[in-house]
């Protein structure tokens, strides 16, 4: 378990993290969301022992990070922002160095390196100096060093930064594969990332916790939850007709797309389908929306900014 209690970090008169408390248990992939400068990376650094809290406490599997930082770090695989490494080393040299630093038994180093290389598809650059790699490959090397000792806890700061779409898919699949018996925290500002891999989301802004819920729970807060969107010929007349249905609370027409908001918990989609069939409207696109996480994120963080 990871447990943070009343974590604070201040720099002079500036508070980067403000009284943050939460717990994370095995099997959870926690998406740590927030706008740039929200305090995400600072929180990660305090959890991993790279920064000492101004006040508050963090425990990693019962170990106080401030009191025994080395023991806590042994439990963690950490991908920091920027994935720092030794550029003059080859990928293999660097991973061997990390394996030894992680006190992996000498007879198991080669096997641990090989597993990490396979999982991150690094075989083609294994003997290439890290400083010559693309940003995407450097990020994958950073991920490889984070998992090389098979830690119980993974803390990943922007894990897919610089990766192309195929590489992002591979990393997300890797995170999902590892999530069954590990704690994984993914700090990011990319909403697509969170929806793809996380089963829990925390949103912070100005160092304060604003929301803590499942992705489905947050999406259900969206004003677009259970709405029906459509592109249809004669949209204004269709909007007027559909607004008369008891299942429709209101209709919005924007940029050629008609959005119908539900008056109740269910029945909207079926009522619209029946009306389309009855009137023979020319519909080119039709979808039932679960909600929009980006809209929820903006609503939560903007509300905080106006307080």
Secondary structure, DSSP 8 states (H G I E B T S, - for coil): -EEEEEEEEEETTEEEEEEEEEEE-TT-EEEEE--TTSSHHHHHHHHTTSS--SEEEEEETTEETTT-HHHHHTTEEEE-TT----TTSBHHHHHHHHHHHTT--GGGHHHHHHHHHHHTT-GGGTTSBGGGS-HHHHHHHHHHHHHTT--SEEEEESTTTT--HHHHHHHHHHHHHHTTSSEEEEEES-HHHHHHH-SEEEEEETTEEEEEE-HHHHHTTSTTTT-EEEEETTHHHHHHHHTTSTTEEEEEEETTEEEEEESSSS-HHHHHHHHHHHHT--EEEEEE----HHHHHHHHHHHHHH-
